[in-house]
Amino acid sequence: WCDAASVSGQILHTDVVYLHSGGGGREAEKLRHLMMKYNCSTVVIGNGTACRETESFFSDLIARKYFQPLDISYCITSEAGASIYSVSQEAVKEMPTLDPNVRSAVSIGRRVQDPLAELVKIDPKHIGIGTYQHDVSQVLLKAALAGVVEECVSFVGVDINICSETLMRHVAGLNASRAKSIVEWREKNGPFVNREHLKQVKGLGPKSFQQCAGFIRVNPENVRSAASSDQGAVAEEPAAQKPANKKSRGKAAGGGTPQLNPLDQTCIHPESYGITERFLQLIGGRLEEIGQPEMRRRVQEHVQRGGLDGLAQTLDTTPGTLQVIIDGLTQPQGFDIRQDFKEPDFKRGIVSMSDLRVGAVLTGKVENTALFGAFVDIGVGRSGLIHKKYITEAKLPPDQRRRSLALGPGERVEVRVLSVDAQRGRIGLDLVRVLR
């Protein structure tokens, strides 16, 4: 199965292609037509049955520049949990008219676009990790996994106007019923214009709001896009010139039009807005400068001059709270903490051992470890071995040098090919560095 999806994950087209049944040329032409029609740039291949054959098929087409003028690349991603998700109530609710095979294909493609938003739909026990998970208390395991997922989602934050109900459930302070109420309110009344707007949702009390507000984001572009059919539903940002006071935040005097607040795009909690406004007055900054070089320059000058502790004392707050405020004001608008995280390994030619050359530098993922070294998947169908003598302290990050297990499963590494023994299926690797 194949499907075409937009950057936002919207399903544009679904089809079936038979790449390994003798009609490769005809199917390649069909794929090229679809890619040209929808301006695709990336092909996502699941790591299940016929993965390597499919990878070789696309690698050959790309090498022959078959898809020009498009610059096509491909990546392989894990299918773990996709089949279970495809027949779940969540998948049926989201894609009621599609075949389970198509739902699986959609899920696999979306995992590359936004892994967090897609993988939260799957029980953590089904994503292919944790060999001994059945040997521990299932109650404690479920609680621990739920806590980790909630921490990850809250740390990244969610845009309240576009995130799914499933993702919203994992925000600190929210649960299934509150997330459902928020989505129903959004569908009935249109987009949330600011964080204070959330207080109008039935069942979301002051305590819940206090817990979740700092992890909620309100992107003005998404607000305007969602409200484009409702003329005048959203006022422009007067808050950018004059910050709204406590009474006017959320809705204008007399219950008028809600106002956009630039701070709602940041990691700054509403409880700290007053301190933020005093800090801006102190450095001579404006809300409309959030994330811009001028704001970063002003903040840096005052921190260097007065020190973080001194400024915090002046503003009657803690250094930790002030640091969060500084991060929120200096990070670019739309900042995502994951933007510096690892990206999928996009490959354009190395699909088998015969493509390897001694001295080649590749990226890979640690699959397993042993007393004598670490096995690394470099995308050729056979893991290579980094012997323990090549895993030296100098090549490891400082925080890993005293660990009993220098490299762990899932870590991304850069390696150099030392030897290739095609007859015995062995690949010798040297560790260059651990990728962070």
Protein Blocks (a to p, Z undefined) as FASTA:
>chain_A
ZZdddfkopafbdcdddfknopmmmmmmmmmmmmmmnopabdcddfbehklmmmmmmmmm
mmnommpcbdcddddddfehklmmmmgmklmmmmmmbcfklmmmmmmmmmmmmmmlmmmm
pcfklnopajllmmpcfklmmmmmmmmmmmmmmmnopafklpcfklmmmpghiafklmmm
mmmmmmmnopafbfklmmmpghiafklmmmmmmmpccdfklmmmmmmmmghkaccdfklm
mccdfklgoiaehhiacdddfklmmmbdfklmmmmmmmmmmnopafklgoiaklmmmmmm
mmmmnopklmmmmnopafklmmmmmmmmmpcghiafklmmccddddfkbabfklpcghia
cddddfbdcfkbccddehnopacdddfklmcfklpcfklmmgfblbaghiacddddfbdc
fknopacdddfbdcZZ
